[in-house]
């Protein structure tokens, strides 16, 4: 029976995801509501009220969400937005918690410890929700705002986590007298172990014949857990460490990167679904109506007061305009991390007059539902959509998604295939002629079609799956790039590097030594690396 229930849940999740796409509702909301439904009094009810186990499950899932948030972030695209984003993910979280705490004390008459705990738990924005909405609605935002939101939402959980731990210690009267030293150690340890994990991972993956394509995913899981575990043992911020490891590893040449991105994309989807479903199971539907006024008040305080003020103060050094600031404020969705932190507090023994977890769950549900659904509308109303941008360029799977399995051959007067029938051409194994472009016409490649001078023959070739240490990467040339204005033969490239393709003005060029590089060119670069 248990397997049937699990199968039923998975199938319902698939349909819920499809329906949410149709109506424009974030799928994560459907998973939360589904968990709530199965936790209620229904024939297939799942009796699950173990906050300690729920917290462990969600914390483990959050590890891979944090790692993939960094691993799939294209740093070259996001670098210009990083200073503002990092300010928001550190000082912005502190200011949000500060303003929210003050408002909860003044407006809802909460005591300091309770107000600080609730504000800390809800202090971070949710990377999983933001990534999902940016991709699903293809929000091509102006001023590199998509990259800013991705960095901020992916990196602000560690600060909220530290504040939550401090709040729990204060609530249980176990707070350390050296809080500031502990915070410094957490941040320093998180950065150090993130760098250590990335360095070790690079060396491991480049040892000849050690990691195969079939073992790459398992090897990366092991490295992520090693990084997280080492940081935890040494009192560093473990979530920060895996996020930094993800950024460093994801933005360096790495064997099997395409396979790893596909694997972790699927794993992260499972982790997100699991977290929101478990949070739904741990909620109490009977308390929703009773706690709705309090939850709605906290949600509005965060949306209208705390978050906008924090964004405004953080934006001053970066001269961000008011429209951009409003959109950044509105995009501050609460989500998985807040639920996990609330479960941590309950599992640690924190007891509030009103149910902490249920309040956080409802604020999260309101945030993902209302802000997530209305974010595309808000972006359009604030005139923050830029059709010349592409949000997918901010992710590391952008290049890998571009198929290179088609190639073209120009039939010149002296080409050996000129005047041959297609069936007479000795194509390599697994290569198929698709079409011929001739005088602005496209002709299907049938066996009796004769090739003529000037034809462009398009071939389908099998994709190259490497088990070696070579990688393909992308480099976008800006005006200040030292490559601009030089021919390929004049570049000081090592023997293992080749510029294979150039994307320029919407066209794909196969370069030769005389090709002059220009600003705006997207280079697809092949690098063979020496095994260690």
N, C-alpha and C positions, 0 to 999 in steps of 0.2 A: 504493500500500500504506500509506503514512504516513497518508493521510486515513482509510483504513479503520480503522487502529489508533486514531486519535483518536476516530472515531465510536464504536468499540467501548468505549473508556474512558468517554465521556460517557454512553452507554446503561447501562453497568454502574454508573456513579455514581448514576444515577436509581434503579435497582433497589436499590442499596446504601442509599440514603437512605430508601427505602420500608421495607426490611427492618429497618433500625436503628430506625425509628419503632415497628415492631411489637414488637421485643424490648426496647425501652427503652435502646438503646445509642446514645451520641452519634454522629451521622453522620460527624463528623470522624475518628473512629477508623477507620471503614470506608475513608475516603479515604486515610489513612496506610497501611493494610494493602494497599490496592489498588496504591498506588505501590510498596510493597515487593515485591508480587507481580510487577509488570511490570518491576521492576529485577532480578529473580532470573532464573534460567536456565529460561525458558519460551519456547515457539515465537514469541510476540510480544514478546520481550524488548526493552526500550528501553535502549540502552547510553548512560547519562548519568552521568558521574562528574566533571563540571566544576563544582567548588564555587564558583568565581568567577562563572560564569554563573547557577548556581542561586541564589546569594546576591543577585544583581542582580534576578532575576525575583521572588524572594520579597520583597525590600525594596520593589520597586515596588508589589507587591500589598498590602503592609502599609501603605503610604501611605493607600490608600483605605479600608482597614479602620479605621485610626486616625481618619480624617476622619469616616467615617459613625458611628463610636462617639460622637463629640461631636455631630454633626449631628442624630442621632436621639434624643439625651438631652433630656428635658423638664426644663429647669432649675428651673421653678417647683415641680415635684413633688420634685426631688432636692435642692433647696437646703438643707433642714434636715439632710441627711446629708452635705453637702459637707465641713464641717470635719474630721470623723472620716475620711472617705474620702481626702481630700487628705493627711492625716497618714499614713495607711496607704500611700499611693502614693509618698510621699517617705521619711519616717523609717522607715516599715514595711519598705520595700525595703532600706534601709541595714541595719536590724537583722536582717532575714532573711539577707542576705548575710553579715553579721558572725557570726551564730550558726552558719550552715551552714559557713562557713570554719573556725571553731574545731572543730566536730564532725568535719569531714573530716580535719583535721590530727590530732586526738586518736584518733578511732575507726578511720579508714582509713589512717593513717600517710602522708598526702599531704604534699608540701612546700607552703609558703605560696602560691607563685605558681599552682600547679595548683589548689589548693583555692579560692583567690580567684577564679580564672577560671571554674571550673565553677559556683561559687555565684553569680557575677555573671550568667552566661548564663542561669541558672535563677531569677534573682531576682524577675522580674515574673510576675504572673498573666495569664492569657490572656483578653482581652476577647471575642474571637470565640467561644470555648468557653462563657464565662459567659453572654453574650447569648443564644446558641443554646439553652442548657439552660433558662434562665429562661423563655424564650418557649415552647419545645417542651413543657415540663412544666407550664407556667403556674404557676410557683411564686410564689404571693401571700404574701410574707413579712411578718412583723410588724416594727414599729418602723422602717419605711422601709428595711429591710435590702437589698431588691432594688436600690433606687437607690444605696445605698452601694456594693454590689458592682459595679454598672455604672460608677460614677465611678472607683472604685479600679482595676478591671481595665482600664478604658479609658485611664487616665492614668499608670499606673506603668511602662510600657515606657520612657519617656524616661530615668528614673533608672537602670533596669537597663542601658539602652544606654550611658549615660555610664560606668557602672562597668565594663561589658564593654570599652569602648574603653581605659579606664585599665589594666585587666588585660592586654589585648593588648599595650599599649605596655610595660608592666612585663615581660611575658614575652619581648618582642623587644628589651628594653633600649633603648627609644626614648621612655620616659616623659618628659614635660615636668617641669621643676622648679617650674612654677607650676600645679600640678594644681587647686588650689582656685580660682584665678582663672579657669582654663579652665571649671570646673564652673559658676561664677557667670555667665560669659559665655554658656554654653550655655543655662542656665535663663532668663536675662534676654533673650537673643536669641530663644528659643522663644516666650516670652510676647509680646514686642514684635512679632515677625513674624506671630504668630497674630492679634493685634489689627489689625495693618496689613492683612493679607489679608482679614479680615472686613469692615473698613471699605471697602476698595477694591471688594470683591465687592458690598456693598450699593449703593454708588454706581453700579456698572456695571449691575446688574440694574434699577435704577430710572431709567435714561436712557430716555426715551420712544422706543419702537419699535426699540430696539437689540437686545434679547434677546427672541426669539419663543419660543413653547412648544416648537417643534421644535429650537431651538438652545440651550435652557436647560441641558440635560445637558452638552453640549460646553463651554459657557461655564463651568460650575461645575468641570468637570475641569481646564480651563485655569487657573482661579483656584487650585485646590488645588495643582497642580504649580508654579505661580508662587510660592505661599507656601512650599512645601517647598524649591524651588530657591533662593529668596532667602535663606532661613534657613541652608541648607547652605553657600552661598557666603560668608556672613558669620559662619560658625562657630557659629551658634545651633543649638539642638536642633530639627531639622526635624520629627521626629515629634511633639514637643510643640506645635510651631507649627500643624500641620494639625489636631491635636485641639482646640486652643483656638479656631482658626478655625471648626471645625465647631460647637462649642458656641455661639459668638457669632452665627454666621449662622443656625443652626437654631432659635434662640430669639428671633429678630426677625421682623417681617413681611417676607415674601419672595414675590415673584411665582412662580407655578408650583411652589410647595413640594411639593404633593401629587405632581406628576410627578417631581420630583427625588428624593423619598423612595423612590418606587417604583423609579426607575432605579438609585439607589445601593444599595438593598436587593438587587437582582439582581446588580449589579456586585460587591458585597461577598461574596455567596454564591459567585460565580465565583472571587474572589480567595482566599477561604478554601479552597475546593476545590483550587485551583492550588497554594497553599502546602503544604498537607498532602500532596498527591500528589507534588510535587517533593521534599519532605523524605523521603517514602517511597522515591522513586527513588534518592536519594543515600545511603540506608542500606545496610548490608551484612548481609543475612540470616544469612550464615555466622558472623557474630560475635555474634549474639544470645545464644546459649547461653553462650558464653565470658564475655560481659560482663554477664550477668543478675545475678549476685551483687552486683557493684559498683553497677549501676544501681538495683537494688532497695534497696540500703542507702542510697543518696543520696535516693531517693524517700521512704523512711521517715524519714530525718533531716529533710527538708523538711516532711513531713506531721505528724510527731509532736513535733518539737523546735523547729526554727527558726521556722516560720510561727506556731505557737501562742504562742511566747514574744514574737515581734514584735507580734502582735495584742494580747496582754495588756498589754504596756508602752504601746502606743499608745492603748489604751482608757481608761487611768486618768483623763485629763482630761474624758472624755465619759461616765463612769459607765455604761458598757455592761455588761449582765448577762452571766453566764458562759455561758448558753445561746446568746446571740447571738454571743459571742466564739468559741465552739466552731464554730458554723455558718460564721462568716466565715473561720475557719481552714481548715475543711474545703473551703470553696469556692475556695481558692487554687489553681486548676488551672493547670498549666504547659501551654504550647501553641505557637502559631505563632511568636511573637516569640522564644522560647527557641531554636527551631530555626533561625530566621534569624540570630540572634546567633552561634550555633555555626558556621553556615556562613561568617559573616564572619570568625571567628577562624581557621578552616581556610584560607580564601581569603587571609588576611593572612600565612600562613606558620607559624602555631602548630602545633607537632608535640608530642603528648604520648605517653608510653609506652603508654597505652591510648587508643583512638580516641575523641577528644572528641565528635565529632558523633554517633557511634553511642550513646555513653552518654546524651547529651542527648536523642536521639531515643527511646531506650527509657524514660527517665524521663518524657518527655512522653506517650508511649503509655500507660504505667502510670497516669499522673495523669488523663488524659482518660478512660481506660477505667474505672478504679475510682472515682475521685472523681466524675466526671461521671455515671456510672450510679447511684451511691449517694447523690448529693446530695438528690434528692427524698425518699428514705427517711430520711436524716439530718435533714432539715427537719421531717419528721413526728415522728420520735422525740424531737427536742428541743422539740417543741411550738412551732415557729416559723411555722406556717401560720396565716394570718388570712384567713378566707373573705370578710371585708368589704373586703379590699384587692383591687386589680387590678393585676398587674404590668405590664400593657400601658399603664397610665396614665403610666408612667415613660418612655414612648417618644413621640416627636413625631408618629408616624403614628397615634396613638390617635384623635385628633379626625377626621383625614382618613378613617379607616376607617369612621366612622359615616356611613351613607348618608343624604343629605338629598334623595333623588330621589322620596320619597313626601310628599304633602301631604294635608291633610284640609280639608273645607269643611263648616261647620255650616249646615244648611238651616233657616232661620228662617221665620216666618209670612210675612214680606214679601220673602223672598229671590226673585229673578227666576226661579230654577230650581224653586221649589216647585210641585208638581203637574205637572211636566213628565215625560214619559218620557225615559229615558236617551238614546234615539236622537234625541230632540228638542233635547237640550242642545247648544249650540254650543261644544263644548270647543275650546281652542286647538290648533293643529297639534302633533302628537306627544304629546298628552296623552290618557291613557286612564283611564276609570273602573274601579277594581279591585273595590271592595266598598262596601256600605252597611251601617252599624251602625244597627239599629232595634230598640228594646225588648229589648236584650241579645241580639239575633240578628245574625248576619252574613250578608248576602245578596249573592250574586254580581251584579255589574253587567251585566245583560243588557239588550238594547235595549228590551224591553217592560216593564221595571221602572219604576214611577212613584215619583218622589221625594215625600216627605211631610214635614210640619213636624216638626222634632226629629231628622231623619236626620243621620247623620254620613257624608258622602261622602268616600271615600279615593281619591285620584288618583295616578297614576304620571306624573311629569313628567320631561323630559330633564334630565340634570345640566348644570349651568352650567360651562363650561370657559372661563375668562377668559384673554384675551391682553393684558389691561391690567395696571395696577399695584395693583389692589385685592386684598386678602387676607382670609381668614377665620381667626380665632384664638380660643382658649379662655381664659377667665379664671375661676378657681375662687375664690369669696369665702370668706375665713375670718372669724372673729368680729371681728377688728380692721380689716377692710377698710373704707375710708371710704365705699364704696358701700352697705354694709349699713344697712337702715332707711330708705333714701331711695327715692323714686319715680323712675321714669325721666325724667320731665319736670324733676326737680330736679337732675339730674346735669349737670355742666359738660362736655359732650361737644362736640368740634369738629364742623364741618359735614360732615366726611367719615366720621363714625363712627356706627354704628347697632348696637344690641343686637338681633340678629335672633331668637334663641331663648334660652330659659332651661330648663335641666334641673334639676328639683327633685323630690326624693323619688321618683325613678324615672319621673317624668312629664315630657313636653316641653310647655312653655308658649310661646305666641306672645304677647309682651308688648305693652302699649300704654303711653301716658304715665303712667297711674295705677298701673301695676304696682309694688309695693313689693318691693325686693330683700332677701333674707335670707341669713344665714350658711349656707354649704353649697351655694348656688346655683352652677351651672356656666353661665357666660354664653358664648354663641357670638356673637362680635363681628365685624361687617363693618367693614373699614377701607378706604377709598379713599385712595390716596396721590397726592400731586402729583408729576408727572414732573419730573425734573431737566433 
